[in-house]
């Protein structure tokens, strides 16, 4: 017959071991799914697909399932406002201008790319195939907690990003092709 105190000790040890394992495992946030829409001068129009954002040990993973975009490399950034509406600059209507500037919670005021110490919103550039699609997964190594992205906009820009403030402050990305709200 087992001694009741030994059973209690064994149960307590098993319980402590299970808690230690649970504490040691990483806690991942729930995936975020962003519906991307074409940015126009009157707002947004056609749905261009989705981007699913997940936490990984390497940083935030952005899984792209997009179509209807021009082939080639494009700047891809998280912007500060959860708004895909147009704005006016010098009397010109700017598609998705209400998304504001790139996400910069540390107020660095500079582009340095997804691995640099500038805008947190600088993501790896995406590449669109000749048929207008992209199904790649991009990793943003500095984004360890995807909750920081909630309440912001995800933007696909016209041109590739040079991750520099030269020759202009936009990193050369040009206007905004697509916009989606992260939430």
N, C-alpha and C positions, 0 to 999 in steps of 0.2 A: 504494500500500500504506500502511495506517495505521501510525503509529508506536506500539509497544506502551505506551510511557509515557503517551501521550495517551489511550489507551483506559482505562488504569488511573485516570488523573486524572478522566476523565469518569464512570467507574463510581463512584469515590469521591464525586464531587459529587452524583450521583443518589442514592446511599445516604444522604448527609448531608441532602439535601433531604427525602427520605422520612422520616427520623427526626425532622426538625424539624416536619413536618406531624403526625406521630403524637404528638409531645409537645404540640403546640398544641391538639389535639382534646381535648374533655372526656372523662373516663373515667366512665361511668355505671355505677352498681351494678346488679346484677340486680334485676328487679322482684320485689316481695314480694306474695304473694297471701294474704289473710287470709279465712278462712271465719268468717262471723258467725253466731252462734247466739243464740236467745232466752235471756235470763238469767232464771232461776227461783230460787225459794227452796231448791231441792234441787240446783242446778247449772245446766247448760245443757240445752236441749232442741232444738226444731226449728231446722233450718238456715234462715237468712233471706237468704242470698246471700253475695256476696263483695265485698271491697274490694281493689283492686290498687294498690299503692303504687309509684310510679316517681320517679326523679330527673329533674328538668328544670332548665333554666337559671333558672327563676323560683322554684324551691323544690320540695319534695316534692308530687307530684300524687297525690291519693286518688281513684281512679275507683270510684264506688259502683254496684253492681248489687244492690240490696236490695229485698225485698218483705216483706209481713206486718207492717209497722210502722204506728202511728197517724199520720194525716195531720198536717201542720204542721211547724214548725221544731223541731229537736232539737239539744241540745248534743252535740258529737262531740269526743272527747278520747283521747289516748294516755295510759294509766295506767302506773304504775311497775312493776307485777308481771305476769309471764306466768302468770296464774292467773284463771280465770273462775268459780271456786267461790264459794259463799256464805260469809259470816262473820256473827258475832253482834255487835251493838252494843246494850248495855243490854237484853239478852235477846231482841232482835228479830233475826230472820234476814234478812240483807241480800243480795239477789241480786247476784252478781259482786263482792261486797265484797272478796274476796281480791285483786282487781286493785290495791287500794290507792289512793293519791292520784294526781293528775295527774303526769305525767313532769316533773321539775324538776331536771335535772342541775346547774344553777347555784345551787340552793337559794335561789331568790328568795322562795318562800313566798307568791306572789300571782298572781292572774289579771290579765292585761292583753291577752288576745286573741292571735290568730295573728300579728299584726304587732308586738305590744308586747314588753317585756322581762321578762315574767313567766314562767309555766310554758311550757316548750317544748311540752308536750302539748296546749296550747290550739290547737284546729283550727277552721277556719271551721264555722259551724253548717250542718247539712244540712237540706234541706226535703223532706218526704215528700208525695207527691201524694195526692189523695182516694182513689185505688185502693190505697194502702198501699205504693207503690213509689217508689224514687228511683234515677235513673240519671245523676246529675250527677258532675262532676269538680271537686274542691275543691283549691286550692293552699295549702300551708303555707309561706310565704315564708322563714321562719327555719330550716327544716329543709333543709339543703343536702346532707347525706349521710344516706341512709336507713338505713345500718348502725346508727346510734344508736337506731333504733326496734326492732331485733331484741331479743327477750327481754322484750317488754312486751305489754300488752293494749290493744286498741282497743275503746272503749266508745261506744255510742249511748245517750244519756240521755233521760229522759222529757220534760223541758222544754227550751226554748231557753236558751242561755248568754248572760248579760249581760256576761260578761268583767269581772266586778268581784267584790270580796270583800264587797260590801254588796248586799242586806240580810243575806246569810250567806256563809260561806266557800266554798260550792260554786258560786258564780256563778249560783245559781238553777236549776241543771239538774235537781235532784231525783234520783230513783232511776235505776237502770240497766236499760235495755230489752234491749240486745244486747251481746254480748261476743265478741271473737275474739282469738286469740293470734298475735302477729307473730313470725315466725321464719324 
